[in-house]
Amino acid sequence: MKKILSGFVLSVFFVCALFANSSELENALRLLNEGKADEAMSIVREKLQNDPNTPDNHLAMGIIQLEKNNYSEAKISLENALKIDRKIVAAHYMLAMIYEKEGDTQKAIDKWQRIYKRSKNEALRSLADKHIRQLKGE
């Protein structure tokens, strides 16, 4: 599971696309990719203190917490991002993977269904459908 989460989380293209409007967040996630999670977290904490109503700040913190294997903190950050913007597919994806890892089938299914409904990416929709069917035992 960690390998799957890290592969998704640390994709350079994904990071650049997510945070194209924030050089600080891009820098934080570049540091994370370099294995400097504590430095990245420091940047994101400051961003969160200055602007707690921006979902990207919470999403970035969730990504960092995932990399540090702090799943409970990651869930809080990702859910905070979704409280601000329910359409963030990346947050739903990471939460779906965490819930699967934890064995919380119903919450995982809920997140995968949201991904399926909200994503325009056919590969991601196909992946979501596969997870939903597998979790339902189909």
N, C-alpha and C positions, 0 to 999 in steps of 0.2 A: 504494500500500500504506500509506504513512504516513497518508494521509487516512482510510483505513478504520480503521487502528489508533487514530488520534487521535479519530475520531468515536465509537468504542466506549469508549475509555479515558476520555474527558473528559465523558461523559454525566453530568449532575448527578444524575439519578435513579439511575443505576447506582452512582455513588459513595456516595450516601446509603444505598442498600440494602446495599451491601457492608460499610460501616463504621458501621452504626447504633449499635454498642456502644462506639465509640471516638471521643471528641470530638477527640483529638489527630490521629488519622488523617483524620477529616473535615476538620479545619482544614488539614492538609497538602495534601489533594487540592483543597480550595478554593483554596489558594495556587497550586497547579499550574494550575488552571483560569484563574487570574488572570495566568499567565505567570511566576510566581515559583518556578521549578523548584528553584533552589538552596535557597531557604528551606524549601520542602516537603521536600527531601531531608534537610536538617539535622534536621527534626522526626522523620522516619522513621528516620534513623540512630540517634538517641537511643532511639527506641522499640525498635529492634532490639538495641541494646546492653543495654537493661533487660529485654527479653523476647524472646530469640531463638527461642523455641518457639511463638510465636503466628503462624499462617500469614498472617493479615491484614497483619502487619508486612512480611513478605516480598512479599506481593502488592502492597502499596502501593509498595514500593521498585521492583518490576518495572514498575509503571505509570509511575512517575517516570522510570525509565531509558528506557522506550519513548518518552516525550515528549522526552527528550534525545537520541534516536536512538542510544542505547547498547545495541544489540541483544544483544551478547554478555553484558553485565551484566544486562540484563533477563531473558535466558534463565536465568541462574544464580539470580536472585531468584525467578522463577516456579517453577523446578524445586525450589528450597528450600521454597516454600510447599506444593508437591505432595508433598514428602517427609513433611511433617507431616500433610497432609490431602489424599488423592488425589481427593477429590470436588469440588474447587474448579473448577467449570465455567469461570469467568472466566480462570483461569490456563491451562487447556487451550486455550481459545479464543485467547488472546494468543500462546501458543506455536505453535498451528497456523498462525496468520497469519505469524509470524516464519519458521517453517520453510518455508512456501510462498514467502515473499519470498526466502529463501536458496536455494531450489531443492531442498530436502531433502524430496522427495516422500514417502518412506516414513514419516518422522517426522510429517509433516503429516497424512497419512492416519491414522496411529495416534491423533493428538490429536483429529481430527475424529470418529473412531469412538468415542472416549471421550466426547466431547460428545454424540454421538447417543445413547449408552447412558445417560448420567447426567442429561441435561437433561429437564425436564418441560415446557419451553417448546416448543410445536410449531413456531413460527417458527424458533427456533434449531436444532431437530432437522432441519427442512427445509433450512436453510442448510448444516448439516453434511453432509447427504445429497448436496446439490448439489456441494459441494466434493469429497467422496469420489469421486463419479462422474466429475467433471471431472479430478481427479488420476489416476484410473485409466484415463482416456482413453475413457470410455463415452459 
